[in-house]
């Protein structure tokens, strides 16, 4: 995921949309622009890690033309039996 790429996540306090660049969510602490409550990088760590993993898998698929071991429904080549036809 690009450091300049904007993402939208929900504030855990006010459920307002936080539309910021990725590094903003990785700061040690910051304030929600809507409710001004304190937020921490750890509040978003799981979500950010999942997004980065998905984007890495997507980029690997674009580059290599196949699903990586962490991407797709089963992560294997050939027919996986999931019904998605791969």
C-alpha positions in Angstrom: 0.0 0.0 0.0 1.4 3.4 -0.9 2.3 5.8 1.8 0.4 8.5 -0.1 -2.7 6.5 -0.6 -5.8 7.8 1.2 -7.9 5.4 3.2 -11.2 5.8 5.1 -11.6 4.2 8.5 -14.2 4.7 11.2 -13.4 6.4 14.5 -14.0 3.9 17.3 -15.5 6.7 19.4 -17.8 8.7 17.2 -18.0 6.4 14.2 -17.1 9.4 12.0 -15.2 8.8 8.8 -11.4 9.3 9.1 -10.2 9.9 5.5 -6.4 10.2 5.8 -3.2 9.0 4.3 -1.8 5.7 5.7 1.0 7.2 7.8 -1.6 9.2 9.7 -3.1 6.0 11.1 0.4 4.8 12.1 1.3 7.7 14.4 1.7 6.9 18.1 -1.3 9.1 18.9 -3.5 11.6 17.2 -6.9 13.2 17.5 -10.1 12.4 15.6 -10.9 15.5 13.6 -14.7 15.0 14.3 -14.9 14.3 18.0 -11.3 15.3 19.0 -10.9 12.2 21.2 -7.4 10.6 21.4 -6.7 7.7 19.0 -3.6 5.5 18.9 -1.9 3.5 16.1 -2.8 0.3 18.0 -6.5 1.2 17.6 -6.1 0.6 13.8 -3.1 -1.8 13.7 -5.2 -4.9 12.9 -7.2 -3.2 10.1 -4.0 -1.6 8.6 -2.2 -4.9 8.6 -5.1 -6.6 6.8 -5.3 -3.8 4.2 -1.6 -4.0 3.6 -1.7 -7.7 3.2 -4.6 -7.5 0.8 -2.8 -4.9 -1.3 0.4 -6.8 -1.3 -1.4 -9.9 -2.5 -3.3 -7.9 -5.2 0.0 -6.4 -6.4 1.7 -9.8 -6.5 -1.2 -11.1 -8.5 -1.0 -8.2 -11.0 2.8 -8.7 -11.4 2.9 -12.5 -11.5 -0.6 -13.3 -12.9 -1.4 -15.7 -10.1 -2.8 -15.7 -6.6 -0.2 -15.6 -3.8 -0.2 -17.9 -0.9 -2.0 -15.3 1.3 -4.4 -14.1 -1.4 -7.5 -15.5 -3.0 -9.9 -17.9 -1.3 -7.5 -20.8 -0.9 -4.1 -19.6 -1.9 -3.3 -22.5 -4.2 -2.9 -22.9 -7.9 -5.4 -24.9 -9.9 -8.9 -25.8 -8.9 -9.5 -25.3 -5.2 -13.1 -26.6 -5.0 -14.5 -23.3 -3.8 -16.8 -22.9 -6.8 -15.1 -19.7 -8.0 -13.6 -21.5 -11.0 -9.9 -21.3 -10.2 
